[in-house]
């Protein structure tokens, strides 16, 4: 007796987007396909955070912008809106623009300081998302078998 879309109330995930990933599963009981996508994202995100730390230490705004752009895309594909929004801010600041990407800042020190602060926030947002998704898949996998 499978329910249409078990969607716990949360602001961690956009269910419309994540639901599209879930629709690709052949078997709703094990959700193997979507689970592999999500677990791959976890790996990518951890690696990207490590690269961001290095780029921050090297004061490499261009690399930070690129990494922010990469993680923004990955998190957007899964519907992780908070992570996506924070990564977009990192992308813009790395390009020495304001958080919206509309105004040139030309202030590397300010941009680095802001990125450092946002990076702390995005790590927390990512941790919330990871915890939520792991619990979701644990509950999905506890059905039959």
N, C-alpha and C positions, 0 to 999 in steps of 0.2 A: 504494500500500500504506500506508494511513493507520493509525497505531496508535490505540488507543482513547483514551487520555489520557496524553500524554507529560508526566509530572510529575517534574521534577528534584527531588531532595531539597533542601528549603530551609525555613527558619523565617520567610521573608519573606512568604509568601503562604499563605492557607488554600485548598487546592485544591478542597475541596468547594464553597466559595462562588464562587471564580473559575471553576470548571468550569461553573457555571450560566450565567455570562456567555458562555463559549465555546460552549455549546450553542445559543445564539441565532444563531451564524454560519450563513449559508446555505452558504458555501463554506469548507471547512476549509483549502483551499490558500492563500487570501489573508486570511482572518479579518477582512474589512473591517469588519463590524459591531462586533465586540468591540474591534478596534483603535481605532475611532472613539470608543468609550466611554472607553477607557484614555487616549487622547491628550487627550480633553476633560477627564478628571480631572487630567492633568498641568497643563493650563492653569488649571483651577480652583484646584488646590493652590498653584501659584506665586502667583496673585492673592490667595489667602487668607493665605499667609505674609506678603505685603506689607501686607495689611490688619492682620494681627496685630502686625507691627512698629510700625505707626502707632498702633494701640490701646495697645500697651505703652508707647510714648513718651508717649501722652496719659493713661496710667494709668487706662484705661477698662476696668475689670474686667467690666462688663456686656457690652461689645462682645467682649472676649476670650472670655467664656463662650459667646456666640452663635457666634463664628467657630469655636471648638473644637467646638461641637455640629455645625455644618455640615460641617466637614472629617471629623469622626468618622463621620458618616453616609455620606459619599462613599467614604471609605476602607473602611468596613465592607462596602459594597455590592460592592467589588472583592476582598474577602478580605485586605486589608492590615492584619493584626491588630495589629502593633506600632504602626503609625501611628494606628489606631483607638483603641488603649488610651491612648496618650499624649494624643491629642486629647480623650478623655474626661476625663483628669486636668485638662487646661486648662479644659474646660467647668466642672468642679466647682470648681476654684480660683477661676475667674472669678466664680462664684456665692458665693465666700467659704465654701466647704465644703472638707473634707479631700479627698484624691485619690479616695476612694471615694464621696464625695457624701453621707456619712451624718452627719458632725459639722460643726456650724457653727463657723467659725473667727473671723469678725468681726475679722480682722487684715489690712487691705488691703496693708500693706507686705510681710508674709510671703507673701501670695498672689502679689503681683507678682514678688517674688524667685523664688518657686518656678516660676511660669509662664515666667519668663525662662530658667531652667535647662532646663525641660521643652521649651521651644521649640527650644533648641539640639539636644536629643536627637531631637525629632520631625523636624527638618530632616535629620538624618543617617539616620534610619529611612526617611524619604521618599526620600532620594537612593539608598539601597540598593534600595528597591522600584522606583523609576523605572529604575535600571540593570538590575535583574533583568527587568522587563517589556519594556524595549527589546530586550534580548538575546533574550528569549523570542520576540518578534514578528519579530526579524531572522532567527532560526533557522526560524521557521514560514514565513516568506516566501521562503526560499531553496530551496524544493522545486521545483515545476514552474514553467513560463513560460519 
